[in-house]
């Protein structure tokens, strides 16, 4: 970064910090939540009372010391002297205890406000991530994203607690002590304290700003290493297939090497910060104590005054020592939260219109009219595509890879909006209805079924959580998975592992089919639904899917043409356009693109059978 860029960068960072504080502030004073506001007021009251108690304790300490000092007063036995000193010491102890107790009470009262704010923000972030478009999710890095959210939420917790209960109280405490030194002693004590605090704050802030830049680099390396680790673990089998363990370890180690270097710089800079702070604080402490010692020597101050000055300087030292840590953590929290709020400001590409009604499915008629769509501007996928699926019919979409078959399913679920043309269900444009109602009306069996790291029962019931146990069993039977599940030691309570890795591809596919059968939607999308099944199981599942499709609108996306010969109509896509459509027999008679695909697949299957024989 050039020197010319630094001011602009600092200004942008300052704007980002102010934006973050503005976004967090409403969580401290939630609109319409009287109980939370009352808790904040009580917490602040306890904070002020605690600080008043804290700055009052040195007065009683001074009085106790003066009471115990040699005196010419007539008290030959010393009982009155001891009794008075003991009372002052007890009062001193009570005030110290009261100061600590009020601080703890403050934390206890504020705890619910902080945790509720944390929960709301975490929920808001979680919901927003789910609301982001498919385009965002296919380009994101899961490991980096999870770390940004984790650091951001922790940053909010830190900021809510320490910005409110550390910086504010510190300023209050320093102001009270400065006023006492000025009134009880003289202006020179105040001058030394002000200069000491000023030097300390300037030094701390300057060094901390430098350290924040180092911490940013450390965070970047940490995020990169975490992303590589998670990506590698998610692709565990691929790593094993190619014997790439050493390669993955080297990639991870390169990221960790950068993290190590930044972490070492962080530790070294922390040591420099701590030593500089100690030098400034102790110089001010020595200067004030020399002045107080000279005052005792010339009789203008008592021994108790000397002790009180020492107590106040120590009282200043403790929070000031904490200031560097708090400031650094607040700066880091602002950076972490800034990344999270950047994520929250990421716009959702697909949004419901204001007051959009729910989709009303009367028959399930699906119509694509002159649809144009592309994932990237330089690469068009669909060109003026028109496709009509009458209610209750089964239409198969076939074609070579890259022809746009799967894109039709993504547009139907409104993961993306069409660039031109329209897509409607029963005459209702999908852009005019709510996404929730649209997706509720469509069931899908994808080519690659991904399961939650939970039980088989949970994954099947995900299709319709309110369904009864018997309805779930019926769906599993129809998907030819019930007997297999009942043969497992834990039955439907068997945990499938992350992404369902404990099950075979065919078993996962059947769980996915059972899940969709249980959902019982009026429109069904089958995206290579039996691709992971053996021939015998595929035949059984095809019968189950055929029975399920009766009375429903079914769109089947297929590569294996043998699975769609019974479709009411077959549509052949090529380069995003419909090149042929008709029944299986009609298309064979035309001897066109479909017929060539059919004969090629037949020849491939015959060659495979011959090789097996």
Secondary structure, DSSP 8 states (H G I E B T S, - for coil): --HHHHHHHHHHHHHHHHHHHHHHHHHHS-TT-HHHHHHHHHHHHHHHHHHHHHHHHHHHHHHHHHHHS---SS-TT-HHHHHHHHHHHHHHHHHHHHHHHHHHHHHHHHHHHHHHHHHHHHHHHHHHHHHS-HHHHTT--HHHHHHHHHHHHHHHHHIIIIIIIIIHHHHHHHHHHHHHHHHHS-HHHHHHHHHHHHHHHHHHHHHHHHHHHHHHHHHHHHHHHHHHHHHHHHTHHHHHHTT-HHHHHHHHHHHHHHHHHHHHHHHHHHHHHHHHHHHHHHHHHHHHHHHHHHHHHTTSS-HHHHHHHHHHHHHHHHHHHHHHHHHHHHHHHHHHHHHHHHHHTS--SS---TT-B----SS--EEEEEEEEEEETTEEEEEEEEEEE-TT-EEEEEESTTSSHHHHHHHHTTSS--SEEEEEETTEEGGGB-HHHHHHSEEEE-SS----SSBHHHHHHTT-TTS-HHHHHHHHHHTT-HHHHHTSTTGGG-B--GGGTTS-HHHHHHHHHHHHHHH--SEEEEESTTTTS-HHHHHHHHHHHHHHHTTSEEEEE-SSGGGSTT-SEEEEEETTEEEEEE-HHHHHHHTSHHHHHHHHHHHHHHHHHHHH-
